[in-house]
Amino acid sequence: MLDSQTRAAILQLKERGHSVLAIAEALQISPNTVRDVIEQGVAEAPPLERPSCADPHRERIVELYAACRGNLVRVHEELAALGVSIPYSTLTGFCRREGIGVLPKKRTGEYHFDPGEEMQHDTSPHKVLVGGKQLLVQCASLVLCFSRMLFAQVYPTFNRFYCKVFLTEALKRFLGAARRCMVDNTSVVIASGAGKNAIPAPEMKAFGDRFGFEFAAHEKGDANRSARVEGPFYYIERNFYPGRTFADLADLNLQLVDWCEQKSHRFLRELKSRPIDLYQTERLHLEPLPIFIPEVYALHSRVVNLEGNVQLHTNRYSAPDELLGRQVQVREAIDKVRVYYKHELVAEHGRMPEGAWERVVDKNHRTPGRRPTGQGTPVLPEEKTLRAAAPELDELITRLRKQSHGKPLWQIRKLYRFYLDYPTDCLRRVVRRALQFGLTDLDRIERMTLRQIAGDFFRLDTANREEDCDE
């Protein structure tokens, strides 16, 4: 179809007296086209309206679209079942033109930020080859919106602990914080609400107050509001990971810091400058760092098990033997695990990766001679009480230790329950007879004890017992 300028040129040349063939040759178009334009006599191109075979079925298509929950494939199948033959491409084009199930597009606009006004933070899942294994990790990034300075790190997962660790390292790198930190509506930062009604979690709000900024969330579906931080994720995936090898996550993060530093010196055409140069201006408008930045840690309450360890994220860390069975506080930092008892530091270990199933033992926590020679379990207070109560019980415990492959603790506790629940003299007689026949099964010993004390210790219904016997 000819545009309005070409049609106007045809009409002007015709008014000047040129022939149809001369006009067609001058404009390099068909003579028939020139004749059609002259007959119409208007420069504006007529609207192109082509009837569609779906026009007579518009109302039915709208009803089926709602019934099929917007699935045009199902709409096409239902139309065919009703005997209406419409090509699928024709159906989809008709729906687009008629606005059926199509949301109108909105103009995005452009955001301008003053120095130190805003920084944007977000995370993105990445698949990375680390130590010869492909891992799914969470890449976190923070961008200063004015200068486009970028800081990114990778973590095995992302929660509030890792979020505070990351933001602390990023703000140290930038030597300050912008007045507002824009995030999406993630539950890591936002406790309730969304967009302008979002309320940060108390601990995250306190974290922002410490560094002099506040968290804000963009409206749902308005991803362009955080475009400053969304773009670098694609750049990291396409420019940083390919061709690089990583021994572990720590090695990956060190290389990522160097990469971010290098990219801050590249010239950006849209800014007509380098991020490092713009940062020199923005740095003067950032909120200064506090004079003291405490170490970020997650606090856990644990009980030291009978092996002398506390468990954290499938890993076990040793504690002094004096704290067996005691409740302690475990402070988990990004690289250290510290154990406190009554506000006193009693153990410190290097933090192992989550899910590694590692055991970290400090030899100073193992008291020499505390455990009997040749036995791998500690001596419980219950065991000392049983051994002192009767020689029969002492002999039974010795046999239980030999037969239990180094893990007799639950059997000793069960025997101690017998000692508390049943008369000691009766229990001694039963254990003495059991040992004569080499019997150490505690369930059978308990049944024998109950039969011994059945008439004395329990009140029996003798009348019913005689009736049962008669029957």
N, C-alpha and C positions, 0 to 999 in steps of 0.2 A: 504494500500500500504506500502511495506517495505521501510525503509529509506536506504540511501546509505551505512551506516556502516554495517547493517545486510546483505545487498547484497554482500558487499566486504568480510564479514566473510564466507558466503556460498561458494564463489569462492575459497577462501584460503583453506577451509577445503576440498573442492573437489580436489584441487591440491595436498594436502597431502595424498590423497588416501582413504578418508572416503566415506562410502556409503551414498546414499540419505536418507535412513531411519535413519542412525546414525546422520547425519547433522540435520534432522528435529527434532529428539528427543533432541539433544543438544540445539537447538535454540528455541524449543517449537513452531514450525510452521508446516504448512501442508507439506507433502512430494511433493504434486503437485506444491506448490509454489517453493520449492527447485528446482524441475525439470525445471520450467519456467525460473528461474534466471540462471540456468546452461546453458539452451538453448540460452538465450539472451547474456550471456557472458560478460556483462558490469555491473560495480558497480553503475553507475548513474541510478536513477529511470527514466523510460520513462515518458514523459509528458502525463498528463491525459487530453485527448481531447474527450469530449463528444459532439456530434452534438445536436443542439437545434432546435426544431420545428419553432423557430422564425428566424433562419438564412436566409431562403429564402425571408423573408419579411423585411429585415433590412432597405432598402431604404424607404419603405412605412412607417415604424415605425418612422423613422427620420422626414419625412414630417408631419406625424400626430402629432408628439410631438411638432413641431413648431406651427402648426395650432391650437392645443389645449392648447397652452401656458404652456406646461410642466405638464399638468394634465394627469397622466397615467390612471386614471379611465376613462376619456373621450377617451383616445387612445384605451383602451381595448374595449370600447363600439363601437367606429368607426370601429375597426377591425372586430368585430362580425357582424356589419351591412354589411361589405364587404364580409362576408362569410369566414373569416379567424378565425379559432378556436384555440386560444392560452390561456392556463390557466393564470390567472392574476399573480400568483407568478412566473411563468416562464417568463412572460413579464418583470416584475420588475427586476428579476435576470439578464435577458439578457441586459437590459439597464444599469445596474451597471457594468457588465463585459465589455460592449462595450463603456462605458464612455458617454452614451447619457444622457445629463442633469446632469451629476455628475461633480462637480468641484474637481480638484485634491487637496488633502490635503497637507498643508504645515507644515513643522516642526516648532514648537513654539519656541524652544530655552529656554534660562534661562537668567534672568536679575539680574545683581549685582549692588548694590547701596552702595556708601560710606556713612559714617556718615554725616548727614546734607545735603546730595545731593538732595533728593527728598522726597516729601510727596504726597499722593494721596487722592483725595476727590471725593465723588460721593453720590448719593441719591438712595433710593429704596422705592417703595410703599409697605406698610405693613397694614394688617387688624388686629386691636388690640381691645380688649374689654376694654373700658375705662368708668368708672362710670356706668357700667351695659349696655352700648351701644357699639356696634361694629362700630368702626370708621376706615375710610381709611386715614392713615396718611403718611407723608413722613419722612423716617428715613435718616438722614444725618450722614456721618462718615468721619473721617480724620485719616489717618494712616501714621506714620513715617516709611519709607520703610526699613531703616536699622535695627531699634530696634523692629519694629512691634507694637509700642505703639498705642493704639486705643482710640479715643474719638468719641462718638456718641450721638445724640440728636434726638428728634422727634418733628415735627411741623405739624400743620394742613394743610399747603401748603408750597410750596418752591418757593421763588422768590429772587430777588437780596437783598431785605431787610433782609429776613431770612438767606440768604447765608452769608452776612456780619456779622450778629449777631452770627451765628454758628461758623464761622472761627475765630472771635474775641475771643469767649469763648474757642475754642480749642487751639489757640495759647497761651492764658493765662495759660491754663492747662499744656501745654508743655514747657512753659517759653521760647518760641522762635519759629522760623520758619525755615524750610528747604529752600534752595535756589530756588527750583522749585516745583510748585504745579501742578500735573498732573490731568486733568479732562477729561471727555468725551466731545463731541461737543455740550454741552447743551447751549441753548440760555440765560440761567441765567448768564453765565460767558462770553460766546463767542458772539461777535456782528456780525461777518461775517467770512467766510472761514471755513476750517476744517483741522484737522491734523497740519502739519507743517506750513500751510498757515493761521491758525486760528488767528483772531485778537480779543483780549479781549475788552469788553465794556469799555469806558473811565472811568466810575466810579469804575469798578472792577480793572482796571489797577492802578488807583490811590490808591485803597485799598491795593493792593499788594505792591506798592512802599512804603507805610507807614510802612509795616512790613518787607520790605527787601526781597521779593520774587517775582517771575514772574509766571504767569499762562502759561501752555502749554497743548495742546490737542493731544491725540493719533489719529492715522489714523482711518478712518471709517472701522469697521469690525475687528479691532485689539484689541479686548477686553482683550487679555492676557497682553497687555501693562499696564493695570490698575488692574491686578489680586490681588495686595496687598490689595486693598480696596473692591474688589468684594466678596472675600471669607467671610469676617466678617458678611455680611448681612445674609447669610444662617445660620451662627453661632448664630446671634442675634435672628432670627426667631425660631430656634430649641432649643436654650438654655436659652434665657432670658425671652421671653414672657410666655412660658408654666408654669402654677402653680403660677403665680404672679397676684395680683389684683392691680388696679390703680384707685385712686379716680378721678384724672384728668390728663391732660398732664404734669402739673408741677410736680405732684407726680411721674409720669412715668419717667420723665427726671432725677429726683433726684436718683431714683433707678437705672437708666441706668448708671449714673456716677459712683455709687458705684460698679456696676457690671464690668464696664470697669477697674476700679482700681483693683478689685480682679483678673481679668483675666490677668492683666499685671504681676502677680506673678506666673503664671503657667509655667511649664517647657515645651518648644517646642523642640521636638526631631529633627526637621529639622535644628534648629538653635543651638542645643546643649547648650541652655542657656535659661534664662528667659528674657522677654522683658524689665522688669524693670532694669535688670543688664546691658543690652546693651544700655539702654537709658542713663545711667550714662556716657557712652562714647560718645554717639551721642549729648548729651546736650551741650558739649563743642564746637561742630561744628555748632550749630544752630545760626541763626541770632538773636541777642538780641532784646528784645522788646523795642519799643520807650519809652522815659521817660514819655510821656503822651499819653494815649489812649482815644480818645474822645468817647462819647456814640454814638452808632449806632442808627440813627433814620431816618424815612421816612417823608418827608415834604409834606404837603397837604395845599391847599388854599381852605378855606371855608367861607361861609357867615352865620353869626348868624341868624337863622330864627326867626320868630315872637314869637315862644315859648321860645326863649332864649337858644337854643341848637345848637351845630354843630354836623353833622352826619358823622360817619366814620365806614365803614364796617357794616352797618345796625344798629349800636349802636349810641345812642345820649348822648352827654356830655354837661353839662350846661356851660354857659358863663355869665358874668355880664349883667344885664338888660341894662346898658348904651351902650352896643355894639349891640343892636338889629339892624339888617340890615347892619351891618358893615362887611367888609372883614377882616378876621383874618388868621393867619398862625398856622397850627396844626402840631406839631412834635410828631410823633408816635414812641415811643421806645418799647422795647420788653415787658415792664411791666407798662409803664406810658404813658399817653396822656397829652401833655402840649399845652396850647393855648396861643399864643403871639399876641399882638396888638401893632404895631409900635415898635417892638423889646422889648416889655415889657411883662413879664409873667403875665397873667391875670387869668389863671385857670390851675389846675393840678389835674388829676384824675387817678385812677388805670385803666389799660387797660383791657377791657372786651374781651372775645374770639370773633373771627370773626363769623358773622352770628348769634349772640346770641339774637339780637333784644332787648337789654337791654337799660334802661335809667338811667344815672348816674347824680345825681343832688347834687350840693353843696348849702346848704341853704344860705350861705353868698352871693350867686349870685342873690338872690331874694330880691329886695328892698321892705321893708314893705310899704304898702299903694300905691304902684305904680299901682296896678290893682284895679278897682272899686269893692266895696263889692258886693258879689253875682254874679260877672261876671268873667268868666274865660279867657277873652282875653284882651290884653293890649289896651290902648287908643292910636289910631294912630294920627299923625298930621293932616291927612285928616279929621278925625272925629271932631277934635277941630275946624277946619275951617268951616265945615258944620254947626255945632251947633251954631257958632257965626254969621253965615250968615243970618239965618232966623229961626223963631220959628217953622215954618212948617217942615223944614228939621230936626230940633232938635227933634221934636215929632216923625217923621218917623224913625230916627235912634234908638230912644228908643224902638219903637215897633219892629224894626228889631232885636234888641238884645234879646228881649223877645221871639221872634218866631224862632230864628235861633239855639237854643240849644247850646249857648255859642260859636258859630263859625260864626260871622257875618262879618268877615274881608273882604271877597270877595264882599259882598253886599255893604259895606261901600265904598270900592274902586270904585265899579260900579256907585254908586250914586255920588261920587265925580267927576267921568268922566262926568255925566250929568251936574253937576255944572259948569264944565269948558267948555263944548261944547255948551250949550243952554243958552238963556237969563235968567237971574236970576228971573225976575218978572214973566215970563211965567211959569218957573219951580215951583215957589212958588204957583201960582194959581192952577196948575195941582195937586200938592201935597196936597194943602188944600182941594180940592174937593175929591181927592182919600181918604183922611183920614176921610171925612164925611161918606163914605160908607165902612170904614174899609179895604180899599184896600192897600196892601203893596207889590204887585207883581211889581218889578222894570221894567220888560219887558212891561207890560201894561202901566205903568206910562210913559215910554219912548215913546210908540206909541201915547198916549194922548198928550204928549208935541209936538211931530212932527206935529200932526194935528192942534194944536193951532198956530204953527209958519209956517205952510205950505206956506201961501201967503206972509208973510213978510220976512222970513228968507231964503227961497229958491225961485228961479226964475222958475215959472211954465209955460209950453207950453199950454196956454189957448185955442189956436185954435184947437190943437189936442184933447184936453179934450172935446170941444163942438162937434167935429165930432164923437168922441166915444159915446157921449151921444145921438146924433141923430141916430146913428146906433142902 
